[in-house]
Amino acid sequence: MPERENLQPIPKFDSEDEEREFWATHDSTDHVDWSRAKPKTFSRLKPTTQTISLRLPESLLEHLKMLANKRDVPYQSLLKVFLAERVEQELRNLG
């Protein structure tokens, strides 16, 4: 595949904020020949998480803790598994 000519160099950035601001206002195709890109898996990256506040009935929380204890896992982890499974099921049902 022929290389694209006249690609502009990617500047050096002093911070992630500076880089974020740059890419928000510049087109990457002016700096990168995407025709030469190859797929890459970053298996060690952790997904970005966001802390939320969630109010649950006490009885539901106690049942969740009981189930988690029987599985020897933290109840927050079990809640994430249950939630992820249900969301996936609902998305499949949507078609």
C-alpha contacts under 8 A as a table, 3 or more apart, distances in Angstrom:
res1	aa1	res2	aa2	distance
1	M	35	S	7.87
1	M	36	R	7.69
3	E	33	D	7.07
3	E	36	R	7.90
4	R	7	L	6.79
4	R	33	D	6.03
7	L	30	D	5.62
7	L	31	H	5.05
7	L	32	V	6.73
7	L	33	D	7.62
8	Q	30	D	5.97
8	Q	31	H	4.81
9	P	31	H	5.87
10	I	31	H	6.05
13	F	16	E	7.28
13	F	18	E	6.14
13	F	19	E	5.71
14	D	18	E	6.62
14	D	19	E	7.84
15	S	18	E	5.20
15	S	19	E	6.40
16	E	19	E	5.00
16	E	20	R	5.94
17	D	20	R	5.01
17	D	21	E	6.12
18	E	21	E	5.17
18	E	22	F	6.24
19	E	22	F	5.03
19	E	23	W	6.30
20	R	23	W	5.36
20	R	24	A	6.14
21	E	24	A	5.15
21	E	25	T	6.69
22	F	25	T	5.51
22	F	26	H	6.11
23	W	26	H	5.00
23	W	27	D	6.91
23	W	28	S	7.25
26	H	30	D	7.96
27	D	30	D	5.80
27	D	31	H	7.59
28	S	31	H	5.26
28	S	32	V	5.85
29	T	32	V	5.16
29	T	33	D	6.42
29	T	34	W	6.97
33	D	36	R	5.95
33	D	37	A	7.33
34	W	37	A	5.03
42	F	45	L	5.85
56	L	60	L	6.55
56	L	61	L	6.36
57	P	60	L	5.34
57	P	61	L	6.41
58	E	61	L	5.08
58	E	62	E	6.12
59	S	62	E	5.07
59	S	63	H	6.18
60	L	63	H	5.14
60	L	64	L	6.12
61	L	64	L	5.01
61	L	65	K	6.13
62	E	65	K	5.06
62	E	66	M	6.14
63	H	66	M	5.03
63	H	67	L	6.24
64	L	67	L	5.20
64	L	68	A	6.10
64	L	75	Y	6.26
64	L	78	L	7.74
64	L	79	L	7.37
65	K	68	A	5.01
65	K	69	N	5.99
65	K	74	P	7.83
65	K	75	Y	5.23
66	M	69	N	5.11
66	M	70	K	6.36
67	L	70	K	5.20
67	L	71	R	6.44
67	L	75	Y	7.86
68	A	71	R	5.08
68	A	72	D	5.90
68	A	73	V	5.22
68	A	74	P	6.00
68	A	75	Y	5.01
68	A	78	L	6.12
69	N	72	D	4.80
69	N	73	V	6.23
69	N	74	P	7.34
69	N	75	Y	7.51
70	K	73	V	7.97
73	V	77	S	6.78
73	V	78	L	6.77
74	P	77	S	5.35
74	P	78	L	6.49
75	Y	78	L	5.01
75	Y	79	L	6.08
76	Q	79	L	5.05
76	Q	80	K	6.32
77	S	80	K	5.12
77	S	81	V	6.35
78	L	81	V	5.05
78	L	82	F	6.16
79	L	82	F	5.11
79	L	83	L	6.01
80	K	83	L	5.08
80	K	84	A	5.95
81	V	84	A	5.16
81	V	85	E	6.10
82	F	85	E	5.25
82	F	86	R	6.25
83	L	86	R	5.21
83	L	87	V	6.09
84	A	87	V	5.17
84	A	88	E	6.10
85	E	88	E	5.21
85	E	89	Q	6.20
86	R	89	Q	4.98
86	R	90	E	6.13
87	V	90	E	5.10
87	V	91	L	6.14
88	E	91	L	5.10
88	E	92	R	6.22
89	Q	92	R	5.15
89	Q	93	N	6.26
90	E	93	N	5.03
90	E	94	L	6.40
91	L	94	L	5.15
91	L	95	G	6.94
92	R	95	G	5.35
